[in-house]
Amino acid sequence: MHQNVTEAWFGVRCVFRHVESIYEERVVIVLAADFAHAIAKAEAEAAEYAENVDAEYVGLAQAYAVADDLGDGAEVFSLMRDSDLAPDEYLDAFFSTGDERQGDVDSSHDSTEPSP
């Protein structure tokens, strides 16, 4: 007899290394029964993605159970970290090293374009 398992949405962040030491953090959403299943599904997708873009999946997967209904403004990933750093120092240490490849949002376009 099979037990009816309710699945939920999970946001899973995986980290990849591309050529020339470029790292990518990528969040995907997966439908899974629990965290272990979500990680397994995301890691299978990560292996396929890495092969398709000629990158290396470095083995970090962090999952978050999505509590909101999917739609505009739904939170699909959250990571909490303890730190005594001031906000500017925290951003500099973890997010704003100057080596990020981020896009600028131009109000006349609906997409994000790479910075020059």
DSSP file (Angstrom, degrees, kcal/mol; ACC not computed):
  #  RESIDUE AA STRUCTURE BP1 BP2  ACC     N-H-->O    O-->H-N    N-H-->O    O-->H-N    TCO  KAPPA ALPHA  PHI   PSI    X-CA   Y-CA   Z-CA
    1    1 A M              0   0    0      0, 0.0     2,-0.4     0, 0.0     0, 0.0   0.000 360.0 360.0 360.0 129.9    0.0    0.0    0.0
    2    2 A H        -     0   0    0      3,-0.0     2,-0.4     1,-0.0     0, 0.0  -0.702 360.0-133.5 -90.4 137.2    1.4    3.4   -1.0
    3    3 A Q        -     0   0    0     -2,-0.4     2,-0.8     1,-0.0    -1,-0.0  -0.749  23.3-119.5 -87.2 134.5    1.2    6.3    1.4
    4    4 A N        -     0   0    0     -2,-0.4     2,-0.5     1,-0.0    -1,-0.0  -0.648  32.7-160.9 -76.8 110.6    0.0    9.5   -0.2
    5    5 A V        -     0   0    0     -2,-0.8     2,-0.5     0, 0.0    -1,-0.0  -0.814  10.8-136.8 -98.1 128.8    2.8   12.0    0.2
    6    6 A T        -     0   0    0     -2,-0.5     2,-0.3    27,-0.1    26,-0.0  -0.719  20.2-150.0 -83.5 128.2    2.1   15.7    0.0
    7    7 A E        -     0   0    0     -2,-0.5     2,-0.3    24,-0.0    26,-0.3  -0.682  12.2-168.5 -97.7 154.6    4.8   17.5   -2.0
    8    8 A A  E     -A   32   0A   0     24,-3.2    24,-2.8    -2,-0.3     2,-0.3  -0.885  27.9 -97.2-134.3 164.8    5.8   21.1   -1.5
    9    9 A W  E     -A   31   0A   0     57,-0.4    57,-2.4    -2,-0.3     2,-0.4  -0.667  37.1-171.8 -85.7 140.2    7.8   23.7   -3.4
   10   10 A F  E     -AB  30  65A   0     20,-2.5    20,-2.5    -2,-0.3     2,-0.5  -0.991  18.8-142.4-129.3 138.9   11.5   24.2   -2.4
   11   11 A G  E     -AB  29  64A   0     53,-2.7    53,-2.0    -2,-0.4     2,-0.5  -0.892  24.2-168.6 -93.9 130.0   13.9   26.8   -3.5
   12   12 A V  E     -AB  28  63A   0     16,-3.2    16,-2.4    -2,-0.5     2,-0.5  -0.979   9.9-154.5-127.3 124.6   17.4   25.3   -3.8
   13   13 A R  E     -AB  27  62A   0     49,-2.8    49,-2.2    -2,-0.5     2,-0.3  -0.844  15.5-178.4 -97.8 127.4   20.6   27.3   -4.3
   14   14 A C  E     -AB  26  61A   0     12,-2.8    12,-2.9    -2,-0.5     2,-0.4  -0.920  17.5-137.4-122.1 151.0   23.5   25.5   -6.0
   15   15 A V  E     -A   25   0A   0     45,-1.2    43,-2.1    -2,-0.3    44,-0.4  -0.909  19.5-173.2-114.6 136.7   27.0   26.9   -6.7
   16   16 A F  E     -AB  24  57A   0      8,-2.8     8,-2.6    -2,-0.4     2,-0.5  -0.906  17.3-142.6-126.4 151.1   28.9   26.4   -9.9
   17   17 A R  E     -AB  23  56A   0     39,-2.9    39,-2.7    -2,-0.3     6,-0.2  -0.975  20.9-171.3-115.5 122.0   32.4   27.2  -11.1
   18   18 A H  E >>  -A   22   0A   0      4,-4.1     4,-0.6    -2,-0.5     3,-0.6  -0.413  41.2 -63.6 -97.0 178.3   32.8   28.3  -14.7
   19   19 A V  G >4 S+     0   0    0     35,-0.3     3,-0.9     1,-0.2    -1,-0.2  -0.169 119.1  29.5 -58.1 157.9   36.0   28.8  -16.6
   20   20 A E  G 34 S-     0   0    0      1,-0.2    -1,-0.2    -3,-0.1    -2,-0.0   0.812 132.0 -69.1  58.6  34.6   38.4   31.5  -15.5
   21   21 A S  G <4 S+     0   0    0     -3,-0.6     2,-0.6     1,-0.2    -1,-0.2   0.811  85.3 154.4  58.4  35.7   37.3   31.2  -11.8
   22   22 A I  E <<  -A   18   0A   0     -3,-0.9    -4,-4.1    -4,-0.6     2,-0.4  -0.857  27.0-158.3 -93.5 123.7   33.8   32.6  -12.3
   23   23 A Y  E     -A   17   0A   0     -2,-0.6     2,-0.4    -6,-0.2    -6,-0.2  -0.812   4.5-161.8-104.3 145.0   31.4   31.3   -9.7
   24   24 A E  E     -A   16   0A   0     -8,-2.6    -8,-2.8    -2,-0.4     2,-0.6  -0.990   8.9-157.8-127.1 130.6   27.6   31.2  -10.1
   25   25 A E  E     -A   15   0A   0     -2,-0.4     2,-0.4   -10,-0.2   -10,-0.2  -0.946  21.6-175.0-102.8 125.1   25.0   30.9   -7.4
   26   26 A R  E     -A   14   0A   0    -12,-2.9   -12,-2.8    -2,-0.6     2,-0.5  -0.981  13.7-158.1-128.9 129.1   21.8   29.6   -9.0
   27   27 A V  E     +A   13   0A   0     -2,-0.4     2,-0.3   -14,-0.2   -14,-0.2  -0.926  15.8 175.2-109.2 126.3   18.4   29.1   -7.3
   28   28 A V  E     -A   12   0A   0    -16,-2.4   -16,-3.2    -2,-0.5     2,-0.4  -0.871  24.8-129.1-120.4 158.7   15.9   26.7   -8.8
   29   29 A I  E     -A   11   0A   0     -2,-0.3     2,-0.3   -18,-0.2   -18,-0.2  -0.908  27.0-179.1-108.7 140.7   12.5   25.6   -7.5
   30   30 A V  E     -A   10   0A   0    -20,-2.5   -20,-2.5    -2,-0.4     2,-0.6  -0.966  27.8-127.3-135.6 151.0   11.6   22.0   -7.2
   31   31 A L  E     +A    9   0A   0     -2,-0.3     2,-0.3   -22,-0.2   -22,-0.2  -0.888  47.8 151.6 -97.7 121.2    8.5   20.1   -6.1
   32   32 A A  E     -A    8   0A   0    -24,-2.8   -24,-3.2    -2,-0.6     3,-0.1  -0.959  55.1-122.4-150.5 163.4    9.5   17.5   -3.5
   33   33 A A  S    S-     0   0    0     -2,-0.3     2,-0.3   -26,-0.3   -27,-0.1   0.777  91.0 -14.9 -78.9 -28.3    8.2   15.6   -0.5
   34   34 A D  S  > S-     0   0    0    -26,-0.1     4,-2.4     1,-0.1     5,-0.2  -0.936  80.5 -79.4-162.3 179.6   11.0   16.8    1.9
   35   35 A F  H  > S+     0   0    0     -2,-0.3     4,-2.8     1,-0.2     5,-0.2   0.907 123.7  52.0 -59.8 -44.6   14.4   18.6    2.1
   36   36 A A  H  > S+     0   0    0      1,-0.2     4,-2.3     2,-0.2    -1,-0.2   0.913 112.2  45.8 -60.8 -43.2   16.4   15.5    1.1
   37   37 A H  H  > S+     0   0    0      2,-0.2     4,-2.5     1,-0.2    -1,-0.2   0.885 112.0  52.2 -66.5 -39.3   14.2   14.8   -1.9
   38   38 A A  H  X S+     0   0    0     -4,-2.4     4,-2.6     2,-0.2    -2,-0.2   0.922 110.9  47.1 -62.6 -44.8   14.5   18.5   -2.9
   39   39 A I  H  X S+     0   0    0     -4,-2.8     4,-2.8     2,-0.2     5,-0.2   0.927 112.0  50.6 -62.5 -45.4   18.3   18.5   -2.6
   40   40 A A  H  X S+     0   0    0     -4,-2.3     4,-1.9    -5,-0.2    -2,-0.2   0.919 113.0  45.5 -60.0 -44.9   18.5   15.2   -4.7
   41   41 A K  H  X S+     0   0    0     -4,-2.5     4,-2.2     2,-0.2    -1,-0.2   0.922 114.7  47.8 -65.1 -43.8   16.3   16.7   -7.4
   42   42 A A  H  X S+     0   0    0     -4,-2.6     4,-2.7     1,-0.2    -2,-0.2   0.882 110.6  51.3 -66.1 -37.9   18.2   20.0   -7.5
   43   43 A E  H  X S+     0   0    0     -4,-2.8     4,-2.2     2,-0.2    -1,-0.2   0.866 109.0  50.8 -68.9 -34.7   21.6   18.2   -7.6
   44   44 A A  H  X S+     0   0    0     -4,-1.9     4,-1.7    -5,-0.2    -2,-0.2   0.921 113.7  45.3 -64.7 -43.0   20.4   16.1  -10.5
   45   45 A E  H  X S+     0   0    0     -4,-2.2     4,-2.8     1,-0.2    -2,-0.2   0.883 110.7  54.9 -65.3 -38.1   19.3   19.3  -12.3
   46   46 A A  H  X S+     0   0    0     -4,-2.7     4,-2.9     2,-0.2    -2,-0.2   0.887 105.7  51.6 -63.2 -40.4   22.6   20.9  -11.3
   47   47 A A  H  X S+     0   0    0     -4,-2.2     4,-1.9     2,-0.2    -1,-0.2   0.917 112.8  45.4 -63.0 -42.9   24.6   18.1  -12.9
   48   48 A E  H  X S+     0   0    0     -4,-1.7     4,-2.3     2,-0.2    -2,-0.2   0.920 114.0  48.9 -65.5 -44.8   22.7   18.5  -16.1
   49   49 A Y  H  X S+     0   0    0     -4,-2.8     4,-2.0     2,-0.2    -2,-0.2   0.933 110.0  51.4 -60.1 -47.2   23.0   22.3  -16.0
   50   50 A A  H  X>S+     0   0    0     -4,-2.9     5,-2.8     1,-0.2     4,-0.5   0.899 111.1  48.1 -58.8 -42.2   26.7   22.2  -15.4
   51   51 A E  H ><5S+     0   0    0     -4,-1.9     3,-0.7     3,-0.2    -1,-0.2   0.908 110.9  51.1 -64.4 -41.8   27.2   19.8  -18.3
   52   52 A N  H 3<5S+     0   0    0     -4,-2.3    -2,-0.2     1,-0.2    -1,-0.2   0.811 119.1  35.2 -67.6 -30.9   25.1   22.0  -20.6
   53   53 A V  H 3<5S-     0   0    0     -4,-2.0    -1,-0.2    -5,-0.2    -2,-0.2   0.294 110.6-115.4-107.4   9.7   27.1   25.2  -19.8
   54   54 A D  T <<5S+     0   0    0     -3,-0.7   -35,-0.3    -4,-0.5     2,-0.2   0.941  72.2 128.6  56.3  53.0   30.5   23.6  -19.4
   55   55 A A      < -     0   0    0     -5,-2.8     2,-0.5   -37,-0.1   -37,-0.2  -0.744  59.1-113.3-126.5 174.6   30.8   24.4  -15.7
   56   56 A E  E     -B   17   0A   0    -39,-2.7   -39,-2.9    -2,-0.2     2,-0.6  -0.961  17.3-137.9-114.2 126.5   31.5   22.4  -12.5
   57   57 A Y  E     -B   16   0A   0     -2,-0.5   -41,-0.2   -41,-0.2   -10,-0.0  -0.754  16.2-156.0 -78.0 121.0   28.9   21.9   -9.8
   58   58 A V  E     -     0   0A   0    -43,-2.1    -1,-0.1    -2,-0.6   -42,-0.1   0.450  38.2-105.9 -87.5   1.1   31.0   22.5   -6.7
   59   59 A G  E    S+     0   0A   0    -44,-0.4     2,-0.6     1,-0.2   -43,-0.1   0.595  75.4 128.3  94.2  11.2   28.7   20.4   -4.4
   60   60 A L  E     +     0   0A   0    -45,-0.4   -45,-1.2     2,-0.0     2,-0.4  -0.900  23.8 165.0-103.6 121.4   26.9   23.1   -2.4
   61   61 A A  E     -B   14   0A   0     -2,-0.6     2,-0.4   -47,-0.2   -47,-0.2  -0.987  10.2-176.4-133.8 125.0   23.1   22.8   -2.3
   62   62 A Q  E     -B   13   0A   0    -49,-2.2   -49,-2.8    -2,-0.4     2,-0.3  -0.985  11.8-156.3-122.1 129.3   21.0   24.7    0.2
   63   63 A A  E     -B   12   0A   0     -2,-0.4     2,-0.4   -51,-0.2   -51,-0.2  -0.767  10.4-170.3-111.2 152.4   17.2   24.2    0.3
   64   64 A Y  E     -B   11   0A   0    -53,-2.0   -53,-2.7    -2,-0.3     2,-0.6  -0.990  25.3-127.7-139.0 125.7   14.4   26.4    1.6
   65   65 A A  E     -B   10   0A   0     -2,-0.4     2,-0.5   -55,-0.2   -55,-0.2  -0.654  28.4-130.3 -76.0 118.9   10.8   25.2    2.0
   66   66 A V        -     0   0    0    -57,-2.4   -57,-0.4    -2,-0.6    10,-0.1  -0.581  27.0-179.4 -74.6 120.1    8.6   27.8    0.1
   67   67 A A        +     0   0    0     -2,-0.5    -1,-0.2     8,-0.3     2,-0.1   0.720  58.2  74.9 -91.8 -24.2    5.8   28.9    2.4
   68   68 A D  S    S-     0   0    0      7,-0.5     2,-0.2     1,-0.1     6,-0.0  -0.474  90.7-102.5 -87.2 157.6    4.1   31.3    0.0
   69   69 A D        -     0   0    0     -2,-0.1     2,-0.2     1,-0.1    -1,-0.1  -0.590  51.6 -99.1 -70.0 142.1    2.0   30.4   -3.0
   70   70 A L  S    S+     0   0    0     -2,-0.2     2,-0.3    -4,-0.1    -1,-0.1  -0.442  80.1  88.3 -68.3 136.0    4.1   30.9   -6.2
   71   71 A G  S >  S-     0   0    0     -2,-0.2     3,-2.4    -3,-0.0    -3,-0.0  -0.933  83.1 -17.8 160.9-176.1    3.4   34.2   -7.9
   72   72 A D  T 3  S+     0   0    0     -2,-0.3     3,-0.1     1,-0.3     0, 0.0  -0.266 131.2  10.2 -52.9 128.9    4.6   37.8   -7.8
   73   73 A G  T 3  S+     0   0    0      1,-0.3    -1,-0.3    -5,-0.0     2,-0.2   0.452  87.4 149.3  82.3   0.7    6.5   38.5   -4.6
   74   74 A A    <   -     0   0    0     -3,-2.4     2,-0.6     1,-0.1    -1,-0.3  -0.482  48.9-126.0 -69.1 135.1    6.7   34.9   -3.5
   75   75 A E        +     0   0    0     -2,-0.2    -7,-0.5     1,-0.2    -8,-0.3  -0.733  35.3 169.5 -83.0 119.0    9.7   34.1   -1.4
   76   76 A V        +     0   0    0     -2,-0.6     2,-0.3     1,-0.3   -12,-0.2   0.516  63.9  21.5-110.4  -8.3   11.5   31.2   -3.0
   77   77 A F        +     0   0    0    -67,-0.1     2,-0.3   -14,-0.1    -1,-0.3  -0.942  57.2 169.3-158.5 139.5   14.8   31.2   -1.1
   78   78 A S        -     0   0    0     -2,-0.3     2,-0.4   -67,-0.2   -67,-0.1  -0.977   7.4-173.4-149.1 137.3   16.0   32.6    2.2
   79   79 A L        -     0   0    0     -2,-0.3     2,-0.4   -15,-0.0   -15,-0.0  -0.993  10.8-155.8-132.3 124.9   19.3   32.1    4.1
   80   80 A M        -     0   0    0     -2,-0.4     2,-0.4     2,-0.0    -2,-0.0  -0.844  14.0-177.8-101.6 136.5   19.8   33.4    7.6
   81   81 A R        -     0   0    0     -2,-0.4     2,-0.3     2,-0.1    -2,-0.0  -0.997  23.8-131.0-137.5 129.9   23.4   34.1    8.8
   82   82 A D        +     0   0    0     -2,-0.4     2,-0.3     2,-0.0    -2,-0.0  -0.623  40.1 158.3 -76.0 136.2   24.6   35.3   12.2
   83   83 A S        -     0   0    0     -2,-0.3    -2,-0.1     2,-0.1     7,-0.1  -0.955  42.9-155.7-159.8 140.2   27.1   38.1   11.9
   84   84 A D        +     0   0    0     -2,-0.3     2,-0.1     2,-0.0    -1,-0.1   0.362  63.6 117.9 -92.4   2.6   28.5   41.0   14.1
   85   85 A L  S    S-     0   0    0      1,-0.1    -2,-0.1     2,-0.1     0, 0.0  -0.371  72.0-111.4 -70.5 147.7   29.5   43.0   10.9
   86   86 A A     >  -     0   0    0      1,-0.1     4,-2.9    -2,-0.1     5,-0.2  -0.397  40.1 -99.8 -68.2 157.3   27.9   46.3   10.2
   87   87 A P  H  > S+     0   0    0      0, 0.0     4,-2.5     0, 0.0     5,-0.2   0.885 123.0  46.7 -50.8 -48.1   25.5   46.3    7.2
   88   88 A D  H  > S+     0   0    0      1,-0.2     4,-2.2     2,-0.2     5,-0.1   0.906 115.0  47.1 -62.5 -41.0   28.1   47.8    4.7
   89   89 A E  H  > S+     0   0    0      2,-0.2     4,-2.5     1,-0.2    -1,-0.2   0.888 111.0  52.3 -66.6 -39.1   30.8   45.4    5.9
   90   90 A Y  H  X S+     0   0    0     -4,-2.9     4,-2.4     2,-0.2     5,-0.4   0.940 111.0  46.1 -61.4 -48.5   28.4   42.4    5.7
   91   91 A L  H  X>S+     0   0    0     -4,-2.5     5,-3.5    -5,-0.2     4,-2.5   0.906 113.6  49.7 -62.5 -41.3   27.5   43.3    2.1
   92   92 A D  H  <5S+     0   0    0     -4,-2.2    -1,-0.2     3,-0.2    -2,-0.2   0.897 113.9  45.9 -63.2 -40.1   31.2   43.8    1.2
   93   93 A A  H  <5S+     0   0    0     -4,-2.5    -2,-0.2    -5,-0.1    -1,-0.2   0.877 129.8  18.3 -71.9 -38.7   32.2   40.5    2.8
   94   94 A F  H  <5S+     0   0    0     -4,-2.4    -3,-0.2    -5,-0.2    -2,-0.2   0.691 137.3  11.3-110.2 -22.4   29.5   38.3    1.3
   95   95 A F  T  <5S+     0   0    0     -4,-2.5     2,-0.4    -5,-0.4    -3,-0.2   0.665 113.6  54.6-133.1 -26.2   27.9   40.0   -1.7
   96   96 A S      < +     0   0    0     -5,-3.5    -1,-0.1    -6,-0.2    -2,-0.1  -0.535  50.5 138.1-121.7  66.4   29.8   43.1   -3.0
   97   97 A T  S    S-     0   0    0     -2,-0.4    -1,-0.2    -3,-0.1    -5,-0.1   0.646  71.4-114.3 -82.5 -14.4   33.3   42.1   -3.7
   98   98 A G  S    S+     0   0    0     -3,-0.2    -2,-0.1     0, 0.0    -6,-0.0   0.279 101.9  87.4  96.2  -9.3   33.5   44.0   -6.9
   99   99 A D        +     0   0    0      2,-0.1     2,-0.1     0, 0.0    -3,-0.1   0.308  57.5 120.7-104.5   7.9   33.8   40.8   -9.0
  100  100 A E        -     0   0    0     -5,-0.1     2,-0.8     1,-0.1    -5,-0.0  -0.421  59.2-139.8 -72.0 147.0   30.1   40.1   -9.4
  101  101 A R        +     0   0    0     -2,-0.1     2,-0.3    13,-0.0    -1,-0.1  -0.840  43.2 158.2-105.6  91.6   28.6   39.9  -12.8
  102  102 A Q        -     0   0    0     -2,-0.8    13,-1.3    11,-0.0     2,-0.2  -0.788  34.3-126.9-117.6 157.1   25.3   41.7  -12.3
  103  103 A G  E     -C  114   0B   0     -2,-0.3     2,-0.4    11,-0.2     9,-0.1  -0.653  14.5-129.8 -99.9 159.5   22.9   43.4  -14.6
  104  104 A D  E     -C  113   0B   0      9,-1.8     9,-1.3    -2,-0.2     2,-0.6  -0.903  22.4-127.4-104.6 136.1   21.5   46.9  -14.3
  105  105 A V  E     -C  112   0B   0     -2,-0.4     2,-0.6     7,-0.2     7,-0.1  -0.751  19.8-159.4 -87.1 121.0   17.7   47.3  -14.6
  106  106 A D    >   -     0   0    0     -2,-0.6     3,-2.5     5,-0.6     5,-0.1  -0.888  15.2-140.4 -99.7 123.6   16.8   49.8  -17.3
  107  107 A S  T 3  S+     0   0    0     -2,-0.6    -1,-0.1     1,-0.3    -2,-0.0   0.677 100.2  60.5 -61.1 -17.0   13.3   51.1  -16.8
  108  108 A S  T 3  S+     0   0    0      2,-0.0     2,-0.3    -3,-0.0    -1,-0.3   0.520 103.3  59.5 -88.4  -3.4   12.7   51.1  -20.6
  109  109 A H    <   -     0   0    0     -3,-2.5     4,-0.1     2,-0.1    -3,-0.0  -0.875  69.9-142.9-122.8 156.1   13.3   47.3  -20.8
  110  110 A D  S    S+     0   0    0     -2,-0.3     2,-0.3     2,-0.1    -3,-0.1   0.412  81.8  61.6 -93.0   0.5   11.6   44.3  -19.1
  111  111 A S  S    S-     0   0    0     -5,-0.1    -5,-0.6     0, 0.0     2,-0.5  -0.762  84.3-106.4-125.3 169.4   14.9   42.4  -18.7
  112  112 A T  E     -C  105   0B   0     -2,-0.3    -7,-0.2    -7,-0.1    -2,-0.1  -0.828  33.8-160.9 -95.7 131.2   18.2   42.7  -16.9
  113  113 A E  E     -C  104   0B   0     -9,-1.3    -9,-1.8    -2,-0.5    -4,-0.0  -0.856  26.7 -97.0-112.8 148.5   21.1   43.5  -19.2
  114  114 A P  E     -C  103   0B   0      0, 0.0   -11,-0.2     0, 0.0    -1,-0.1  -0.260  39.1-112.2 -62.4 146.8   24.8   42.9  -18.3
  115  115 A S              0   0    0    -13,-1.3   -12,-0.0     1,-0.1     0, 0.0  -0.456 360.0 360.0 -71.2 151.3   26.8   45.8  -17.0
  116  116 A P              0   0    0      0, 0.0    -1,-0.1     0, 0.0   -13,-0.1   0.516 360.0 360.0 -67.3 360.0   29.5   47.1  -19.3
